[in-house]
Amino acid sequence: MPETKQRPRSRYCNGDSIDLLCGCNSCSPSRVDGVICHEAGCPDAWKDNPKECSNCDRNYYAERRGLFGMCPRCSRFHFRA
């Protein structure tokens, strides 16, 4: 079977863009069973790790580090002015 090369990804799972060809702006991640695994201590690993909403229990990808633990849908409803 011929070896297929995958194009380097250009975005993290949360939608932020990646500038380096290795697949992360801070480390050289590997793919294990189709799952991206960042190097230990990578400061950008949170962009590819889903969080669980404390309100509705859905998984979501944080748009920025240090969100309140709620998905964007619940936080819009909860923090409405």
mmCIF file of the C-alpha atoms, coordinates in Angstrom:
data_MODEL
# 
_entry.id   MODEL 
# 
loop_
_atom_site.group_PDB 
_atom_site.id 
_atom_site.type_symbol 
_atom_site.label_atom_id 
_atom_site.label_alt_id 
_atom_site.label_comp_id 
_atom_site.label_asym_id 
_atom_site.label_entity_id 
_atom_site.label_seq_id 
_atom_site.pdbx_PDB_ins_code 
_atom_site.Cartn_x 
_atom_site.Cartn_y 
_atom_site.Cartn_z 
_atom_site.occupancy 
_atom_site.B_iso_or_equiv 
_atom_site.pdbx_formal_charge 
_atom_site.auth_seq_id 
_atom_site.auth_comp_id 
_atom_site.auth_asym_id 
_atom_site.auth_atom_id 
_atom_site.pdbx_PDB_model_num 
ATOM 1  C CA . MET A 1 1  ? 0.000   0.000  0.000  1.00 0.00 ? 1  MET A CA 1 
ATOM 2  C CA . PRO A 1 2  ? 1.461   3.408  -0.911 1.00 0.00 ? 2  PRO A CA 1 
ATOM 3  C CA . GLU A 1 3  ? 2.313   5.738  1.913  1.00 0.00 ? 3  GLU A CA 1 
ATOM 4  C CA . THR A 1 4  ? 0.002   8.748  2.052  1.00 0.00 ? 4  THR A CA 1 
ATOM 5  C CA . LYS A 1 5  ? 1.269   12.040 3.360  1.00 0.00 ? 5  LYS A CA 1 
ATOM 6  C CA . GLN A 1 6  ? -1.146  14.209 5.259  1.00 0.00 ? 6  GLN A CA 1 
ATOM 7  C CA . ARG A 1 7  ? -1.063  17.935 4.831  1.00 0.00 ? 7  ARG A CA 1 
ATOM 8  C CA . PRO A 1 8  ? -0.012  19.765 7.949  1.00 0.00 ? 8  PRO A CA 1 
ATOM 9  C CA . ARG A 1 9  ? -3.023  21.095 9.777  1.00 0.00 ? 9  ARG A CA 1 
ATOM 10 C CA . SER A 1 10 ? -3.542  24.826 9.820  1.00 0.00 ? 10 SER A CA 1 
ATOM 11 C CA . ARG A 1 11 ? -5.931  25.157 12.795 1.00 0.00 ? 11 ARG A CA 1 
ATOM 12 C CA . TYR A 1 12 ? -6.223  23.867 16.349 1.00 0.00 ? 12 TYR A CA 1 
ATOM 13 C CA . CYS A 1 13 ? -9.462  22.094 17.337 1.00 0.00 ? 13 CYS A CA 1 
ATOM 14 C CA . ASN A 1 14 ? -10.716 25.339 18.905 1.00 0.00 ? 14 ASN A CA 1 
ATOM 15 C CA . GLY A 1 15 ? -10.243 27.205 15.591 1.00 0.00 ? 15 GLY A CA 1 
ATOM 16 C CA . ASP A 1 16 ? -7.071  29.191 16.354 1.00 0.00 ? 16 ASP A CA 1 
ATOM 17 C CA . SER A 1 17 ? -4.632  29.255 13.443 1.00 0.00 ? 17 SER A CA 1 
ATOM 18 C CA . ILE A 1 18 ? -1.306  27.395 13.443 1.00 0.00 ? 18 ILE A CA 1 
ATOM 19 C CA . ASP A 1 19 ? 1.645   29.132 11.821 1.00 0.00 ? 19 ASP A CA 1 
ATOM 20 C CA . LEU A 1 20 ? 4.273   26.351 11.955 1.00 0.00 ? 20 LEU A CA 1 
ATOM 21 C CA . LEU A 1 21 ? 4.248   23.277 9.686  1.00 0.00 ? 21 LEU A CA 1 
ATOM 22 C CA . CYS A 1 22 ? 4.779   20.826 12.571 1.00 0.00 ? 22 CYS A CA 1 
ATOM 23 C CA . GLY A 1 23 ? 1.110   21.113 13.660 1.00 0.00 ? 23 GLY A CA 1 
ATOM 24 C CA . CYS A 1 24 ? 1.562   23.278 16.762 1.00 0.00 ? 24 CYS A CA 1 
ATOM 25 C CA . ASN A 1 25 ? 3.089   26.673 17.439 1.00 0.00 ? 25 ASN A CA 1 
ATOM 26 C CA . SER A 1 26 ? 4.806   25.491 20.645 1.00 0.00 ? 26 SER A CA 1 
ATOM 27 C CA . CYS A 1 27 ? 5.842   21.844 20.204 1.00 0.00 ? 27 CYS A CA 1 
ATOM 28 C CA . SER A 1 28 ? 6.161   19.027 17.695 1.00 0.00 ? 28 SER A CA 1 
ATOM 29 C CA . PRO A 1 29 ? 3.064   16.881 18.376 1.00 0.00 ? 29 PRO A CA 1 
ATOM 30 C CA . SER A 1 30 ? 2.582   13.232 17.403 1.00 0.00 ? 30 SER A CA 1 
ATOM 31 C CA . ARG A 1 31 ? -0.540  11.438 16.278 1.00 0.00 ? 31 ARG A CA 1 
ATOM 32 C CA . VAL A 1 32 ? -1.381  8.260  18.215 1.00 0.00 ? 32 VAL A CA 1 
ATOM 33 C CA . ASP A 1 33 ? -4.352  6.242  16.932 1.00 0.00 ? 33 ASP A CA 1 
ATOM 34 C CA . GLY A 1 34 ? -5.567  9.363  15.129 1.00 0.00 ? 34 GLY A CA 1 
ATOM 35 C CA . VAL A 1 35 ? -5.426  11.537 18.257 1.00 0.00 ? 35 VAL A CA 1 
ATOM 36 C CA . ILE A 1 36 ? -3.053  14.494 18.415 1.00 0.00 ? 36 ILE A CA 1 
ATOM 37 C CA . CYS A 1 37 ? -0.700  14.255 21.390 1.00 0.00 ? 37 CYS A CA 1 
ATOM 38 C CA . HIS A 1 38 ? 1.281   17.358 22.310 1.00 0.00 ? 38 HIS A CA 1 
ATOM 39 C CA . GLU A 1 39 ? 4.649   17.152 24.021 1.00 0.00 ? 39 GLU A CA 1 
ATOM 40 C CA . ALA A 1 40 ? 4.540   17.264 27.821 1.00 0.00 ? 40 ALA A CA 1 
ATOM 41 C CA . GLY A 1 41 ? 4.327   20.847 29.051 1.00 0.00 ? 41 GLY A CA 1 
ATOM 42 C CA . CYS A 1 42 ? 3.151   22.338 25.736 1.00 0.00 ? 42 CYS A CA 1 
ATOM 43 C CA . PRO A 1 43 ? 1.474   25.680 26.514 1.00 0.00 ? 43 PRO A CA 1 
ATOM 44 C CA . ASP A 1 44 ? -0.877  25.327 23.508 1.00 0.00 ? 44 ASP A CA 1 
ATOM 45 C CA . ALA A 1 45 ? -2.169  21.804 24.284 1.00 0.00 ? 45 ALA A CA 1 
ATOM 46 C CA . TRP A 1 46 ? -5.376  23.228 25.812 1.00 0.00 ? 46 TRP A CA 1 
ATOM 47 C CA . LYS A 1 47 ? -6.455  24.331 22.318 1.00 0.00 ? 47 LYS A CA 1 
ATOM 48 C CA . ASP A 1 48 ? -6.881  20.678 21.272 1.00 0.00 ? 48 ASP A CA 1 
ATOM 49 C CA . ASN A 1 49 ? -8.317  19.257 24.514 1.00 0.00 ? 49 ASN A CA 1 
ATOM 50 C CA . PRO A 1 50 ? -12.094 19.363 24.916 1.00 0.00 ? 50 PRO A CA 1 
ATOM 51 C CA . LYS A 1 51 ? -13.561 20.651 28.178 1.00 0.00 ? 51 LYS A CA 1 
ATOM 52 C CA . GLU A 1 52 ? -16.838 19.564 29.749 1.00 0.00 ? 52 GLU A CA 1 
ATOM 53 C CA . CYS A 1 53 ? -19.396 22.268 30.452 1.00 0.00 ? 53 CYS A CA 1 
ATOM 54 C CA . SER A 1 54 ? -20.233 22.491 34.151 1.00 0.00 ? 54 SER A CA 1 
ATOM 55 C CA . ASN A 1 55 ? -23.807 23.480 33.282 1.00 0.00 ? 55 ASN A CA 1 
ATOM 56 C CA . CYS A 1 56 ? -24.954 21.185 30.442 1.00 0.00 ? 56 CYS A CA 1 
ATOM 57 C CA . ASP A 1 57 ? -22.174 18.506 30.451 1.00 0.00 ? 57 ASP A CA 1 
ATOM 58 C CA . ARG A 1 58 ? -21.465 18.972 26.712 1.00 0.00 ? 58 ARG A CA 1 
ATOM 59 C CA . ASN A 1 59 ? -17.893 18.898 25.452 1.00 0.00 ? 59 ASN A CA 1 
ATOM 60 C CA . TYR A 1 60 ? -16.531 22.095 23.913 1.00 0.00 ? 60 TYR A CA 1 
ATOM 61 C CA . TYR A 1 61 ? -13.191 23.584 22.887 1.00 0.00 ? 61 TYR A CA 1 
ATOM 62 C CA . ALA A 1 62 ? -12.222 26.692 24.824 1.00 0.00 ? 62 ALA A CA 1 
ATOM 63 C CA . GLU A 1 63 ? -11.793 29.833 22.753 1.00 0.00 ? 63 GLU A CA 1 
ATOM 64 C CA . ARG A 1 64 ? -9.242  31.198 25.206 1.00 0.00 ? 64 ARG A CA 1 
ATOM 65 C CA . ARG A 1 65 ? -7.425  29.904 28.219 1.00 0.00 ? 65 ARG A CA 1 
ATOM 66 C CA . GLY A 1 66 ? -9.104  30.251 31.605 1.00 0.00 ? 66 GLY A CA 1 
ATOM 67 C CA . LEU A 1 67 ? -12.801 30.291 30.697 1.00 0.00 ? 67 LEU A CA 1 
ATOM 68 C CA . PHE A 1 68 ? -15.297 29.826 33.533 1.00 0.00 ? 68 PHE A CA 1 
ATOM 69 C CA . GLY A 1 69 ? -15.985 26.136 32.818 1.00 0.00 ? 69 GLY A CA 1 
ATOM 70 C CA . MET A 1 70 ? -19.095 26.672 30.722 1.00 0.00 ? 70 MET A CA 1 
ATOM 71 C CA . CYS A 1 71 ? -19.548 26.189 26.988 1.00 0.00 ? 71 CYS A CA 1 
ATOM 72 C CA . PRO A 1 72 ? -20.078 29.360 24.939 1.00 0.00 ? 72 PRO A CA 1 
ATOM 73 C CA . ARG A 1 73 ? -23.827 28.667 24.681 1.00 0.00 ? 73 ARG A CA 1 
ATOM 74 C CA . CYS A 1 74 ? -24.345 28.359 28.451 1.00 0.00 ? 74 CYS A CA 1 
ATOM 75 C CA . SER A 1 75 ? -22.039 31.248 29.297 1.00 0.00 ? 75 SER A CA 1 
ATOM 76 C CA . ARG A 1 76 ? -23.959 33.558 26.916 1.00 0.00 ? 76 ARG A CA 1 
ATOM 77 C CA . PHE A 1 77 ? -27.190 32.605 28.676 1.00 0.00 ? 77 PHE A CA 1 
ATOM 78 C CA . HIS A 1 78 ? -25.731 32.745 32.202 1.00 0.00 ? 78 HIS A CA 1 
ATOM 79 C CA . PHE A 1 79 ? -23.812 36.019 31.858 1.00 0.00 ? 79 PHE A CA 1 
ATOM 80 C CA . ARG A 1 80 ? -26.454 37.941 29.925 1.00 0.00 ? 80 ARG A CA 1 
ATOM 81 C CA . ALA A 1 81 ? -26.714 41.559 30.999 1.00 0.00 ? 81 ALA A CA 1 
# 
